[in-house]
Amino acid sequence: MPGAPAVVPAPRARLTVGQRLGAGLALAAMAVGGGAVGAFTATSFGQSTTVAASSPIAGTAVSGTATVADIAQAVQPAVVSIEVRTSNSAGGGSGVVLSADGLILTNNHVVDGVGQGGQVIVRFSDGKTANAKIVGTDPATDLAVIKADGVSGLTKAAIGDSDRLKVGDSVLAIGSPLGLSGSVTAGIVSALNRTLTVGGDQGRQQLPPGWGGGESRGSAPTTIGGAIQTDAAINPGNSGGALVNAKGEVVGINTAIFTNGGEGNIGVGFAIPINTASQVAQQLITTGKVSHAFLGVSVTDALGDAGGALIGQITEGSPAAQAGLKQGDLITKINNTAVEEAATVVGAVRGFKPGQQVTITYVRDGRSQTVTVTLVEKTGE
């Protein structure tokens, strides 16, 4: 298929069917109490389903009710295809337009490895293309911002509030699976507050035959907390695309899929919440880098079925050390989030800001205790 854009598959989420999925469900249950998204009352999308739209969709005024087709048509101009070419590979994904002059949000693993001499090409919904430069990347959250050259008047995405999502809300996934730009799939929010590990060797997949580029680039593993789980079909090439609510607002950045040894969608996809992505994007645009919170502990999964994260080492002088946490303490909760495994701690801390105070519940010598920790900025990244 000459000329067709190659794709970088969304990395598989490193989850097991047992403990980790159970942990995610528990966290989602605690998050269900949030408010509804706008005036949306339907429970599922259908081509003729109508949903209430109380605000413009991606800059296009919609009054009364809007069908799935209306929402898709309005949002598609704000979602782009991204092609990446390096000296030894080719790949790509999707992106979400943040500004009329070409700022675009995507996943880090879509543009990872571009480096010196690489090329990033953006294809818009009208078929036009533009070269792009990387504004900044943040491997820790698997997010990146690029800037398309010489463009203006782009339709920018309407940004929603991912904190208001509820399990069961209908969503659309818009992107370029397998290079097929403008593709739309429908589903629901299956769960909230998932913790998953993506990237690394488990994210390295062969590109589909005929799409060129050999093996896709791999990126270092990263742990993502607070992820949105959806059954809207997410496939290789959807990475960096939009997860959209019933008002046409972007509520997530499609990032990963869970597979059982295959390469495609099995109804378990994950998106980074837009509230997190927006904060990261703003820092990348302003400074080119992102500041991350630092607790100062290394943790491992607790043995047995009790759950929790066991503290292995504590950095001298760190917030954890100053708060009195010790090696061997078992962390069971961070603020109101139950800790089922070590990854929960990593994902939770990455969701906080430097200077933020968090409450940590832990078990020491059989007694449950709590302590308030003030996080600091992580250095040396």
C-alpha positions in Angstrom: 0.0 0.0 0.0 2.5 2.7 -1.2 2.1 6.1 0.3 -0.2 5.0 3.1 0.9 6.2 6.5 2.5 3.6 8.8 1.2 3.4 12.3 2.6 3.1 15.8 0.4 0.7 17.7 -1.0 1.8 21.0 1.0 -0.1 23.5 -0.6 -3.0 25.3 -1.6 -2.3 28.8 0.3 -4.5 31.2 -2.7 -5.8 33.2 -3.6 -9.2 34.5 -7.1 -10.7 34.6 -6.8 -11.1 38.3 -5.6 -8.7 40.9 -4.9 -5.6 38.7 -8.3 -5.6 36.9 -10.0 -6.1 40.3 -8.1 -3.2 41.7 -9.2 -1.0 38.8 -12.8 -1.9 39.3 -12.6 -0.9 43.0 -11.1 2.4 42.2 -13.8 3.1 39.5 -16.5 2.3 42.0 -15.3 5.1 44.2 -15.3 7.5 41.4 -18.8 6.9 40.1 -20.3 9.6 42.4 -19.2 12.5 40.1 -21.6 14.8 38.3 -23.1 13.9 34.9 -21.7 15.3 31.7 -23.9 18.2 30.7 -27.5 17.2 30.1 -26.6 13.8 28.6 -29.1 11.2 29.6 -28.8 8.5 26.9 -26.9 5.3 27.9 -25.6 4.3 24.5 -24.9 5.8 21.1 -26.6 4.6 18.0 -26.5 6.2 14.6 -30.0 7.7 15.2 -29.6 8.3 18.9 -30.0 11.9 19.9 -28.2 13.4 22.8 -28.6 16.7 24.6 -26.0 19.3 23.6 -26.0 22.4 25.9 -22.9 24.0 24.4 -21.2 24.3 21.0 -19.4 21.2 19.8 -15.8 21.8 18.8 -16.7 25.4 17.8 -19.8 24.4 15.8 -23.1 25.6 17.3 -25.5 22.7 18.0 -28.9 23.5 19.5 -31.4 21.1 21.0 -30.2 17.6 20.2 -27.3 16.2 18.2 -26.9 12.7 16.7 -23.7 10.8 16.7 -23.2 11.8 13.1 -23.5 15.5 14.1 -20.9 15.1 16.8 -18.5 13.2 14.7 -18.8 15.7 11.8 -18.1 18.6 14.2 -15.2 17.0 16.0 -13.3 15.3 13.1 -11.7 18.6 11.9 -10.1 18.9 15.3 -8.4 15.5 15.1 -5.4 14.9 12.8 -3.3 12.0 11.5 0.4 12.1 12.4 3.0 10.4 10.3 6.5 10.0 11.7 9.6 9.1 9.6 13.1 8.4 11.0 16.2 7.1 9.4 15.3 3.5 10.3 11.6 3.4 10.9 8.2 4.9 10.0 5.1 5.1 12.2 2.4 7.4 13.3 -0.8 7.9 15.1 -3.3 10.7 15.8 -3.5 14.1 17.5 -5.9 16.7 18.9 -5.8 20.3 17.7 -5.3 22.7 20.6 -5.0 26.0 18.8 -5.9 27.6 15.5 -2.2 28.1 14.6 -1.3 24.4 14.8 -0.5 23.3 18.4 -1.4 19.6 18.6 -1.6 17.2 21.5 -0.6 13.5 21.0 1.1 10.6 22.8 4.8 10.6 23.4 5.1 7.1 22.0 3.7 8.4 18.7 6.6 10.8 18.2 9.2 9.0 20.3 12.5 8.5 18.5 12.1 11.3 16.0 15.3 13.0 17.3 17.7 14.7 14.9 16.8 14.2 11.2 13.4 12.8 11.8 10.3 14.1 10.2 6.7 14.6 11.5 3.9 15.2 9.0 0.4 16.2 10.0 -2.6 15.4 7.8 -5.8 17.3 8.5 -9.4 16.3 7.9 -9.5 18.2 4.6 -6.6 16.2 3.3 -4.0 19.0 3.5 -0.7 18.2 5.1 2.0 20.2 7.0 5.3 19.5 8.5 5.5 19.7 12.3 8.1 20.2 15.0 8.1 18.8 18.5 7.3 21.5 21.1 7.9 19.2 24.1 7.5 15.6 25.3 6.8 14.0 28.6 7.5 10.3 28.7 6.3 10.0 32.3 2.8 10.7 31.2 3.1 9.5 27.6 2.1 12.9 26.3 3.6 15.3 23.7 2.8 18.5 21.9 3.8 19.3 18.4 3.4 22.4 16.2 2.3 22.3 12.6 4.2 24.7 10.4 2.6 27.5 8.4 -1.1 26.8 9.3 -3.8 29.1 10.6 -7.6 29.0 11.1 -7.6 25.4 12.3 -10.7 24.1 14.2 -9.5 23.5 17.7 -11.0 20.9 19.9 -13.5 21.8 22.6 -12.1 20.6 25.9 -14.3 18.9 28.5 -14.0 18.0 32.2 -12.9 14.4 32.6 -13.6 14.6 36.4 -17.3 14.7 35.6 -17.3 11.4 33.7 -19.3 8.5 35.1 -19.2 4.8 34.3 -21.8 4.2 31.6 -21.4 7.6 29.9 -21.3 7.3 26.1 -18.2 8.3 24.3 -16.7 8.3 20.8 -13.1 7.5 19.9 -11.9 9.5 16.9 -8.5 8.9 15.2 -6.6 7.1 12.5 -6.5 3.4 13.2 -4.2 1.7 10.8 -3.8 5.0 9.0 -7.5 5.3 8.2 -8.0 9.0 9.2 -11.2 10.3 10.5 -12.4 6.9 11.8 -15.1 7.0 14.5 -16.1 4.3 16.9 -18.7 4.4 19.7 -18.9 2.9 23.2 -19.2 3.8 26.8 -17.0 4.6 29.8 -16.4 1.1 31.1 -14.4 2.1 34.2 -12.5 5.0 35.7 -9.2 5.4 37.6 -7.4 2.5 36.0 -3.7 2.1 36.7 -1.7 0.6 33.8 1.8 0.2 32.6 2.5 0.9 28.9 5.5 1.0 26.6 8.7 -1.0 26.7 8.9 -4.4 25.0 5.3 -5.2 25.4 4.5 -2.1 23.3 6.7 -3.2 20.4 4.5 -4.7 17.7 4.9 -5.5 14.0 3.2 -3.1 11.6 0.5 -4.5 9.4 1.8 -6.1 6.1 2.2 -3.5 3.4 2.4 -0.5 5.7 6.2 -0.3 5.7 8.6 0.7 8.4 9.4 -2.7 9.9 9.0 -3.0 13.6 7.4 0.0 15.4 9.5 2.0 17.8 9.3 1.0 21.4 9.3 3.5 24.3 10.4 3.1 27.9 7.7 1.7 30.2 5.6 4.2 32.1 2.9 3.9 34.6 -0.3 5.9 34.0 -2.8 6.5 36.8 -6.4 7.6 36.6 -6.9 6.2 33.1 -10.3 6.0 31.5 -11.3 2.5 30.3 -13.7 2.3 27.3 -15.1 -0.3 25.0 -15.1 2.1 22.1 -12.8 0.3 19.6 -9.2 1.6 19.9 -6.7 0.1 17.4 -3.1 0.7 16.3 -2.9 4.3 15.1 -5.6 5.6 17.4 -2.9 6.7 19.9 -3.1 10.4 20.5 -6.6 10.7 19.2 -9.7 12.0 21.0 -12.1 10.3 23.3 -15.2 12.5 23.1 -18.3 12.9 25.2 -21.9 13.5 24.1 -21.3 17.3 23.8 -18.4 16.8 21.4 -15.9 17.7 24.1 -12.6 15.9 24.3 -12.5 14.1 27.7 -9.5 11.8 27.0 -6.5 11.1 24.8 -6.6 7.5 23.5 -3.4 5.8 24.6 -3.4 2.0 25.1 -5.2 -1.2 24.4 -5.3 -4.5 26.3 -4.7 -7.5 24.1 -4.6 -11.3 24.6 -1.6 -11.8 22.3 -3.3 -10.3 19.3 -2.8 -6.9 17.8 -6.2 -5.4 17.6 -9.1 -4.2 19.7 -10.9 -6.6 22.1 -13.1 -4.0 23.7 -10.7 -2.9 26.4 -9.0 0.5 25.6 -7.6 3.2 27.8 -7.4 7.0 27.5 -5.5 9.6 29.6 -8.0 12.0 31.2 -8.1 15.3 29.5 -7.7 17.2 32.7 -4.3 15.6 33.2 -3.4 15.9 29.5 -4.3 19.6 29.5 -2.1 20.4 32.5 0.8 18.6 30.9 0.2 20.2 27.5 0.2 23.7 29.0 3.5 23.1 30.7 5.0 21.7 27.5 3.8 24.7 25.5 5.0 27.2 28.1 8.3 25.7 29.2 8.9 22.7 27.0 9.0 20.4 30.0 6.8 19.1 32.8 7.3 19.3 36.6 6.4 16.1 38.4 5.7 15.5 42.1 8.1 13.4 44.1 7.3 11.3 47.2 10.7 9.5 47.6 9.8 5.9 48.0 10.4 2.7 46.0 7.5 0.2 46.3 6.7 -3.3 45.4 3.5 -5.3 45.3 2.5 -6.8 48.7 2.6 -10.5 48.9 -0.6 -12.5 49.2 -4.1 -11.2 48.5 -4.2 -8.4 51.0 -3.2 -5.7 48.5 -1.2 -2.6 49.1 2.3 -1.4 48.2 5.3 -2.3 50.4 7.9 0.4 50.9 11.3 -1.0 49.9 13.6 2.1 50.0 13.2 5.7 51.1 15.2 8.5 49.7 17.0 10.4 52.4 15.5 13.9 53.0 12.5 13.1 50.8 8.9 14.0 51.7 8.3 10.4 52.7 11.3 10.4 55.0 10.4 13.7 56.6 6.9 12.4 57.2 8.2 9.5 59.1 7.5 6.7 56.6 9.8 3.7 56.9 11.0 0.7 55.0 8.5 -2.1 55.4 5.5 0.1 55.8 2.5 -1.1 53.7 0.7 1.7 51.9 -3.0 1.0 51.6 -4.5 4.3 50.6 -3.5 7.7 49.1 -6.1 10.3 49.8 -9.3 8.4 49.0 -7.8 6.0 46.5 -7.3 2.5 47.7 -3.9 1.1 46.9 -4.0 -2.4 45.5 -0.5 -2.6 44.1 2.7 -0.7 43.6 1.7 0.8 40.3 -1.3 2.5 42.0 1.2 4.5 44.1 3.3 5.5 41.1 0.3 6.5 39.0 -1.3 8.4 41.9 1.9 10.4 42.6 2.2 11.3 39.0 -1.3 12.8 39.1 -0.3 15.2 41.9 1.5 18.5 41.7 4.7 19.6 43.5 3.7 21.3 46.7 0.4 19.4 47.0 -0.4 17.8 50.3 -1.6 14.2 50.3 -2.8 11.8 53.0 -1.1 8.4 53.1 -2.6 5.5 55.0 -0.2 2.7 55.9 0.1 -0.3 58.1 3.1 -0.7 60.5 3.3 -3.5 63.0 -0.3 -4.4 62.3 -1.7 -1.0 63.0 -3.2 1.3 60.4 -1.9 4.9 60.6 -2.2 8.0 58.5 0.3 10.8 57.7 0.2 14.0 55.6 3.0 14.4 53.1 3.9 17.5 51.2 5.2 16.5 47.8 8.1 18.3 46.1 9.3 18.6 42.5 11.1 15.7 41.1 14.6 16.6 39.9 17.1 15.0 37.6 14.5 14.0 34.9 
